[in-house]
Amino acid sequence: MSETVERHEFGAEVGRLLDLVVHALYSEREIFLRELVANAADAVDRRRFEALSDNQLGLPAEARVRVVPDQAARTLTISDPGIGMDKADLAQHLGTIARSGTLAFAKSLAEAPPGDKPSLIGQFGVGFYSAFMVADRIEVTSRRAGREEAWVWASEGKGDYTLAPGARAEAGTDIVLHMKPDAGEFLEPHRLQAIIRKWADHITIPITVARDGVDEPANEGTALWRRPKAEVTEAQYEEFYRHVAHAFDKPWATLHWRAEGALDFSALLFIPGMKPFEAVEGERESRVRLHVRRMFITDEAGLLPPWLRFVKGVVDTEDLPLNVSREMLQATPLLARIRKAVTGRVLSELKAKARDAEGYAAFWDSFGAVLKEGVWEDGEHAKDIAALLRFRSSAVEGWTSLPDYLARMKEGQEAIYVLVGDDAAALANSPQLEGFRAKGVEVLLLSDGIDAFWPDRLGAFEGKPIRSITQGSVDLSKIAGQAPEGEAADVAMLLGLLKDALREDVSEVRATDRLVESAAVLAAAQYGPDLQMQRMLRRAGRESGAGLPVLEINPRHPWIRSLAGTAATETALKEKAGLLLDLARVQDGDSPRDPAAFARQVAAALAAAAG
């Protein structure tokens, strides 16, 4: 082997991924061509954009993606005059998967029904590797625009790859697939043209397939978003959605309109029918594509706010110059007006679709947590978004909304009550709800991570304050309902003794009438973070600054009545006070202060009861 050839290992995760792609998706092999052609078209678009600010990077006059089958050599070549890759790019983009999610891909692939498996390629961003379904060796020769040297990446998909100097007369990339014996159909020009028409007809970069030495057009390349809605079929919308979103499902909503007047732009946007995999963990920016007079400019213009980042599609305007820079995009007021118009249009569509409760529930399952982020970070739209939120409830099955909650509020009820935690099913059984259920007061159960933040930021809805039931002392006396059963003990002395015994762990001990079956419950101070926010901050290793919690006790509970009766002479009160506090912590999903000591105390109490 030449000394200039470098051999690198893929790594165990990528090797596993290759094996999954090759074997689990075997029956859907044609999608490899869609992925490679789409990547090539993107490379051409990116070179065209960079050439606007650097004349040396200019594209050839008739830039196109060429697909060249060679039946004699049993190779299929996909060539593009795009931005190209240098040595580091090849190693980064083809030698590693520089993102999390391979294990998630494997799990989804194993669990997906056969008909859903092809969608996982686009969702998980592993399109290039799908070429190993049809090829037993792949060679990629690429030259970065503006550079003189070319490099060759090669692999048989068996755990390693090589990098070596190469030669290419012009900037761009050639991908040569050495086809497997059973992949001969993908060397037939008519089959290749049919696949491209099926999956890539709306790519605006010309795509050709070589037949008998002649390059024949394979795609129509029309800007679908610029055509009147009446001229576009549902099938065409679905095909374009699958291209622009790298997905195989059907869109849940399609928004196609033309704005004229003060603003002049065309838009074709899609809300996916299923939650896509996030190729980059923590990616929060909208990737809606900005075009100027049909030409792709960037997918980093932030055309929608982060809380609508699940929306896919294209916005095309006549009002920006073709040589617009990224700095200009950030500064131009025109783009800000387009953002506002597009955001408003998506919100209007969501409001309309929300009238169909069943259909909207499917959307909410996929994207509800993302939409909630808008209440926290976007004051301009917070009220509109709040009406679109859906929640689990202590009073009704399925999803409910804030307007529906208001319609069911009890006479005398002054606030919208919420309980925030990690799991809605667990929240439904929380002792925090006992007094509210006894009064017939509904509580919304919030279990997304963002739920610890947005209620405080929103503050109120339609004039009713939003209040966490774990925060402060909740007074339900003005609401008619079932009165607490049993006689309340005189706990005045017990409260003082418990507070003294637990002075390092609680700020206050007080009686409450919001418990029915439980002996005690914890509450946060009236102001500051509620209990769930405090838990999240502790998990993140941060101080909440909230101070100590309040312990509320039920004066009608048999154990509290017993403690109150013997409080003056109780010798083991400190130990029992600690047990009471730990039980309250466990009820709320926290750990006891000392799990081993707690276990011994519970065992001793059980033994005493049995004796």
N, C-alpha and C positions, 0 to 999 in steps of 0.2 A: 504494500500500500504506500502511496506517496506520502512523504513526510508532511505535506501541506494539508492532508486530510485529517480532520479532527473528529474523533468519535465521542459521542455524549450519550449518557443514559437518559431515557425518558423519566424514569422514576416509577415507583410502584403504582401510584394512583393513576397516572396516565396510561400505563400498561393495562391496568384493569379496565379503564375507559375504552381503550381500543378494542379489547376483547368483547366488551358489551356491545359496542356499536357494530362490530363486524358480524357478530352472531345473532344478537337479539333482534336486529332490524333487517335481517337478511331479505325478507319478502318485500321490503320497501326500498330497494336499492336505488331506484331512479332519483331519489331526492338528493343524492350526492351532486348531481349536475346543477340543480337549483342553487345549492349552497356555494359551489365554486364559481358559478356565473355571477351570483349576487355579490360575492366578495370581489370579483374582478371589476364589476361595474362600480362598486364603492371606491375602489382604488383609482379608477379613472376620474370619478367625481372629485376626489380629494386632491388629485394632481391639478385638476382644472381650477379648483378654488385657490390652491397655493400659488398657481401661476399668475393669479390676479395681482399679487404683490411681489412676484419674482419672475420677470420675463424669461429667465433662463430655464424655467420649468415648464414652458409652454407645451401643450399637447400637439401631436400631429394633426394635420388638417382634418382627416377623416378617422378620428379615434373610434375604435370599436373593440369589442371582445370577440376573439376568433376561437372557434371550436373546430379542431382538426383531427378527424379520425384517420388512422393508418392501419388498415386491415392486415397488410402484409407484415408490418412490424408489431402488430397488436398493441398499439399505443393510442392514447387519446390525449391531445394537447389542448389546454385552455390558455390562451395568451391574451394579455392586456397591456396597453401602453400607459398604465396607471402610475401611481406614486412610487411603486417599487419598495423593496426592502433591502437594507444592508445586513451585514453579518449579525449584528446585535438584534435587529428586528426579527430575522429568521429564527434565531435561538429563542427569543422571547415569545413570539406568536405561534411558532410551529413546534418548538422543542419542549415547551412547558405549557400548562394551563394556568395562566397567571390570575387565577380567581378561585374562590372556594366553590364547592358544590358538586365535585365528582361523586362523592358518596351519595349525595341527595339524588343525583342523576341515576345512579345505579339502583337505588331503592325505588324510585318512581318507575324506572324501566321494568323492574321485576314485578311491580304491582299493577301496571297498566294493562287494560284489555288489549288484545291484538290490534284492533282498529285505531287505538290511541297512540300506539308506540311511535309512529313517524313524527308526531307533533313534538316529541321530546327533543329531537335534534335541534329544532329552532329555539325551543324554550331554554335549553341549557347551553347554547352557544358553542357547540362542538361540531359545527358544520364541516370544517376542513377534514376532520378525522373520518367522516362518513365515506370519504373516497376509498378508504381501505376495504369497504364492502365489495368493491368491484376491482380493485387493484392489489397486486401482491408486492408492488414496489412503486414509490412515488418519488419523482425528482422535481425540485422547484428551483429554477434558475431566476434570480432577481437582481435588478440593478436599481438602486435608489435614484430618483430624479435629482440631478445636480451633482451626482458622483460619477467617477470614471470606472470604479471596479464593480464587478458582479460576483455573486456568491451562489453556490449550489448547495441546497439542503436535500438530503436523500434518506429514505428510510423504507424498510420492509414492514414496519408496524409491529415489530417483535421485541420492543423494549429499548431500542437505541436508534440513533440517527447520526448522520455525518454532515460536516460542514467543510466545504472546500472552495477555493477560488474558482470562478467560472468566467464565462464570456457572454456578453450580450451587447449587440451593437447600439441599442437604444435603451432608455429607461423603461422599466416595466417588469412584468413577471410572466414566465412560462411554467405551467404545471404539466408535467408529463406523467400520465398514469400508464403503467405497464399492466395491461388488463389480465384478469384471471381467466382460466380456460372457459369458465361457464358464463363469462360476461360479454360474449361476442355481440349481443344485441345492442350494446352501447358503442359499437363501432359502425353501426348502420346510420347513415346520414338522416334518413327519414325518421328513424326512432329518436334521434337526438333533437331534430326539429320539433317533433311532437311534444317531447318533454319540456323544451324551452317555451313553446307556446302555452303549455299547461301551467307552468310555474313561474315563468319570467317574462310574460308577454308585455307587462307594463313597465319594465325597466327601460328608462329613456335612453340609455346608452345603446347604440346599435349592436346586435349580436348576430354573428354569421356562423354558418356551418359549412365546412368545405365539402363539396361533392364533385368528384372528377376534376379536381384542381381549380374549381370555381367556388368563391365564397358566396353563399346564398343567404339572403336575409332570413332570420329565424324569429324575430319578434317585431311586433307592431310599433312599440316604443312611443305610444301616445301618452300625453299627460292627462290621465283619467280625471284628475281634479279640475281641469279646465273645461271639461265637456259638460253640457247641460245634464241635470239629473235625469231628465226624461230619456236621454240617450244611453244611459248606463244601466245594465242589467244587474240583478242581484248576484249572479255568478261572477260578473266582472268585479263588483265590489269585493266579494269574498277573495278572489284571486289576488287583488291588489293588497288587501289587508294582510294576507298571508305573506306577501312579499315585504311589505313595509314593517310589519311587526315580527317577522321571522317566526311565524306561528302556523298551525294547521287547523286550529279550531275556527268556529264562525264568530264574527263579532257580535257582541250583545247589543251594541248600538252603532249606527253609522250616521255621521253628521257631514253633509255635503252642501256647501253654500258659497255664494259669491257676494262679497261686500262691495258696494259701489257708493261713490259720493266722496265724503271727506276722507275715507279710507278706501283703497282699491286692492282687494286681495281675494284669492280663491282658497278654500280650505276643504280638505277631505280628512276627517278624523274618525277614529274608531275606538270604542271602548271594548276591550277584549271580553270574550265569553268565559274565559277561565284565567286564573291567576298565573302569570308567567313566572318562570324562575328568574331571580335577579342575578344576572351574570356576575355582577360585582357587588359584594356585600356592602350595605350601607349607601349604595348609589341612590341619590334622592333627586337628581336633576331630571327635568323633562327632556325627552329625546325626540320631540316632534321636529320634523325636518323643515328647515327654512329654505325655500327656493326663491330666486329672483328671475322672473321671466323664464320659468321652467327649469333654470339651471340650479342644481343643488349648491347651497352655500355652506351650511353647517347644520348639525343636529345639537349644537350647544348654545343656541340662542335663548334658551329659557322661555319658549313661547307659551308655556303654561307653568303655573306655580308648582312647587314640589308635591303638594298634596293632590295634584292631578297627574302625577307622573306616569300613571298606568295608561293614559290616553296615548294612542299611536296615530301617526299620520303625517300630513304635509300641509304647510301653509305657503302659498306662492303669491308674491306681491310684485307689482309693477313699479312701486314707488321708491325702491332702494336702488342705488347704483350697483352694477355687476361687480365692481372692484371694492365692495364694502369690506372693511377690515373688522376684525373681532372687537377692536377698541371702539370703532364707530358703532357697532351693533349695541354695545353697552350704553353708549351716550345718546343715540338718536331718539328723540321723543316719538318718532313715528312707530318704532318698534314697541315702545311702551303702550301706545294706543292700540296697536294690533293685539298685544298681550291681553289688554283689558277686554277688547271685543271678543277674542277667542275664549277667554275664561268665562265671560258672561254667557256665551252661547252654550258652552258645555254645562254650566250650571242650569240653564233653562232646560236642556235636554234631560238632565238628571231629575229635575222637578217633574217633568212630564212623564218620565218612565216610572217614577216612584208611585204613580197612581195604580200601577199593576203590582199589588203586594207580592205575589208569588215570584214574578220575574225580578222584581227589585231585591227580593231576599237572596236570589242567586248572585246578583251583583254585590250585595252587601257582604256576603260570606267571603268573597274574593278581595274586595277593595275597601271595605268599611273602615278598617283601622287606618288606612292611608288617608281617607277623606277626613277623619277626625283631626288629623294633624293641622288642617286648615283652620279649625276653631282656635287652636293654640297660637298659630303663627300669622294668621291673616285677619287682622281686625276689620278690614274693609268688607270681607265676605262672611265673617263669622256667623252672623244671624241667618243668612241664607243657608249656610252649610248646616247649622244647628237643626233646621227644620228637616234636613235630609238624613239625619242620624237615626240609627235604629238600635234598640236595646232589648236585652232580656229583662224580664220583670218578675217581681214576686207575686203578681196578681193575674197575669194573663199568659197564655201559651204563645210560643213563637216570638216574632219580633214586634216591637211597638215603637212609637215615635214620641217626641216631646209634645206635639199638638194633641195626640191621642191621650197622653198622660194627663194633660190639662183638662181634657173633657171628662176624665174620670175622677178628678180630685174631690175629696170629701169636703162637706161644708165645714168651715172653720180651719181648713188646712191652709197654711200660709206659705209653704215652700215645696219645691220639687226635691224629693229625697232620693239620694243615690247611695249605693254601697259598692265600694271599689275593692277588687281583689284579683287573684290570679286565675280563678276558675269559676265560671258562672254557676255550674252545678253545685260546687261547694258553697258559694255565696247563698244559694237558695235555701241552704240548711243552716245558715249562720244564726247563732243566738241573738245577734244584733237586730234581727228582724222580728223577734217575738212580740214586743209591744206594738209594733206597727201592724202586724197581722191581727192582733187582738182588737185593734181599732179599725181594721179594714183599710189601712193606709197603704197605698202602693209604693214600692221602692224599686227603682231601676237598678239592675245588677250590671256592673261595668267590669269587664275582665281583660281588656286590651292594655298593653303597656302604656299607651298614650292617655288612658283614662285617668291616670293619677295626676295629669297636668291640666287638661283642657277645661274641666268644670269650673275650676277657680278662675281661669282666664275669662270664660264666658260670663260667669257671675249670675246671670238671670236669663230667663226666657219668657217673653211676653209678660214682663213685669213680675214674674215669680222667681225668687232667689233659688239657686241650686245649692243644696246643702248635703254634705256627707253626714250620714247618720253616726259615723264614728268620731265626729268632731264636736266638741262642746256638749252641753246638756240640752237634749231635745225635749221640748215641752209639748206633749200631746194632749194636755188637759182640755183644750178648747174643742177637741174633736170628739163627737159622740161615738160611742162604741162600747164593747164589752169591758166592764170594770174588772180590775185584778181580783182574782179569787183568793180567799183566805185572809186571815188577819195579819196585819203587818206587825212585826215585833218592834219594840222600842230599841233602836240600834244606836242611840246617841252615844252611849259609853263605848260600844263596840267600834264605832267609826274612829274615835280617837285612838283606841288601842291598836287597831289595824294600821292606822297611819303611822303610829310610832314604830310598830314592828316592821313596816315596809318603807320606812322613810328614805332608804337609799334607792328604791325602785319605783315609787309612785309619787306624784306631786300632791295628790289628794285622794281621799276615800269618801264616797258619798252614796246615799241611798238613791235608788231609781225605781220608777214604776214601769219602765219599758222592758222588763224581763218577766217572763211567765214561767218557764220551766228551768231556766239556768240560774245558778247561784250568783254569778258575777260576770262582768264583761268589762273590757277596757275601752277607754275613749281618749281621744287626743284633746289638747287644749282648744279653746274656742277659736283661736287665731293661730295660723301657721299650718304646716303640713298635716294631713290626716294620717291615719295609721298605715294605709297602703303606701303613701308617699314616703313615710319614714322607713318602711321595710325596704323599698327600692333603693333608697339612699344608703342604707346599711349594707345591702348586697353589693353596691358599687364602691364600698369602702369610704363613703363620705359621711360627714356629720350632718344631721338634719337640722340642728339648732332648735329643735322643737321642745326641749326639756323633757321631763318625765311624764308618762301617761297618767290618766286618772283611772282609778279602780272604782267601778260602780257595783254595788251589791243589791241583791233582791231581798228586801226585808220579809217577804212572805215565803221564801224558800226554807224547807225544813232544816237544812244545815245552818243557814244563817240564823234562824230562830233559836237553834240549839246553842250556837256560839254566843248569841246575845244574852241568853239566859244564864250562861256560865262565865261570861266575860270577866266579871269581877274576881273570880277565883281560878280562872283558867291558867294552868301552869305551862301548857304547851301551845299557847296562843301563837307565838312567833312561828313555830313550825307549821301550824295550821294556816296561818296567814300566807306563808310562802306557798303552800299547796294551793290555796285559793287563787293566788296570783298566777301560778303556773298553769292551772286549769283554764283561766281566762286567756292566757297567752296561746295555749294549744287550740282553744276554740277558734281563735282568729288566724290560725295557720302559722303561728310562730313556734319556736322551740322553747321548752322550759329553760329557765336560767341555768340549771345544772341537771341535765337529763338523767344522769345516774342517780342523783339524790332524789329526783322526782319519782323515778321508778321504784326506789326503795320505799318512799312514803306511800305511794299508791298500793304497793304490795302489803305494807303494814296495815293500812286502812282496811283492805279487803280481808286480811287475816283477822283483824279485830271484829269486823262485822260478822264473819263466819263463826267466830268464837262466841 
